[in-house]
Amino acid sequence: AFMAWIGWFLFALFGGIGMSAMPMDLILTFKNRPRHMDAVEFAEAQTSLRERVNELVDIGEMIKVEREANPTMGQIGGVGNFFNTDKRKEARNERTALLEFKQAVFLLEKDVEDFQACTSNYEKYNPLTP
């Protein structure tokens, strides 16, 4: 009987959370749905994405060259280097730059998905599918 009570309690708790979250998700999905783009907007968005891709490819190649030149980049090794504040600051800056690059790539991928939803898949778009 105790397990049944716990089951009903958890069902009521998570069911209530889901019932309140579902309308907000649907409203936000409708608000952020893909819109049809005319030819000028399409060309601007396409060139903007192409420029961002080229910039990120250049940055990625620079990071790759730096990593090949310094394989311990972004790492702090050994007891002596741990107490060296300059090395720690340099490693932190390198890790921050790499994380910013990863974030920019993620945002670009998201924008490309949105662009594709606005163009080729505009008629087939279904907000209820993930």
Sequence and secondary structure as in RCSB ss.txt:
>XXXX:A:sequence
AFMAWIGWFLFALFGGIGMSAMPMDLILTFKNRPRHMDAVEFAEAQTSLRERVNELVDIGEMIKVEREANPTMGQ
IGGVGNFFNTDKRKEARNERTALLEFKQAVFLLEKDVEDFQACTSNYEKYNPLTP
>XXXX:A:secstr
 HHHHHHHHHHHHHHHHHHHHHHHHHHHHHHT      HHHHHHHHHHHHHHHHHHHHHHHHHHHHHHH TTTT 
  HHHHHT HHHHHHHHHHHHHHHHHHHHHHHHHHHHHHHHHHTTTTTT  TT  
